[in-house]
């Protein structure tokens, strides 16, 4: 559904690249996570894939269409939910979806069904300008499904939502995946990526560091970690060390022999910890 080869992009039209020669593919029915901190190149890549940014260098095929050419029928196949909601504040929730549905040349879903699906029932006739940030986010998410997209772009789909609503959104994403929808998920939330994605790409400073399944990443980078809490000069210190690393194994022995151990237990590395190992950077 997506093929990207040697994609680069500069906002200043020079060699200062926001995206630097990246290549990847997303297969039909896959939920693909594009993970990195703010400024890593996630939004730039998504902007090019969705047609919001003009492609400069490289080859990009989205839903069978070359993005260098303007082909309106491509937009019948894709849905986009942005992190920053852009609904029409003077229109009601239902009117927003009805207006958007008219932009497509394919059958669309019932606006009231989508409103119920994202937990906004009873708000159909309320103007979007009266909605909270989280409600606008849910309306934007609902709007992205109006045309039954084959390819679904989701940008931080659970941001700003309470845990119950976030769980509902994740369930919807899983249901769409079960029905064969291909999803391109951009996020810095490694927990949602771990739960939803078939494969993930780590991007930092415009460069993709690796692409793999969450399970393979945990097997490769996340085995045999130990959390140790100990007392040093009256303070509780916590370290996370790898038992397969010679330096860390030596450090474990030093801590055990020289300090008062408070807690010590093994654990599986999270995707966030693996991201830091691979890139040397955090997610903020």
C-alpha positions, 0 to 999 in steps of 0.5 A: 500500500505504501512504497517509499524509496530514497525520500528526502525533504528540506524546508529550506531547499538546501542540504538541511534535511528534515527527512534524509534518504529514507526507504520503507514499505507498508504491506496491505493490511499491516499496521505500521508504526512510525516512531520518534520524538518531536522533530524526528521527521514523522510529520514531514513524512506523513505530509508527503504521503498524504499529499499535504507536502510537495514531494522533492526527492525520491519515489513514493507510491501510496495506494497505487498512485505516484505522489509526484502526480496530482490524482484526486481519486487517490484521496478516495482510498485514504483517511487521515486523522491529525493530532491537531484537530481541524474541524469546522467550529461553526458546524455541528458534529453531524454537519462536519461529517456530512460536509466531509462525506460530500468530498468523496466519490465513493460510498460513505459511512453514516455520520451518526454511526461514526459519532456513536462509535467514538462516544459522542452520542448526544452531541450530534447537533452541538457545534464543534466550537463548543467541544473540548479538545478531546471531543474535537480529536474524537470527531477528527478521528471519526471523520477519517473513517467516513470514506471507508479508507483502504489506507488510514493515516493516524497521527497520535490517535489517543493524545489528550484522551482519558484512558477509557476513550483511549481504549475505545479508540485502540479497539476501533483501530484493532477492528479496522485492522481485522477488516483489512485496513492498512494503517500508518501510525505516527506516534511517540507513544511506544506503549500504543505502538507496542499494542497495535503495530505489526512492525515499527520504524524508529526515526531520529533526525530524519533517518530511519534507524531500524524497522522490525516487529515489536517482538523481534526488537524485544528478543534482540534488545530486550532480553535479561534486563535487571532493575536494581534499587540501592542506597548510596549516601542515604539516597535511593538510586535506580539502575537498569542493567543488561545481564548479557553485557560484560560491563553491566554484569560487572556493575551488577556485582559492584552494586551487590557487593558494596551497597544496601539493595532495596529491590532487584528484579528482571524485566522485559524492555519496553519499546521506549527503552529499546528506542533509547538503546538503538538511537541514543535519544529519548522521546521528548 
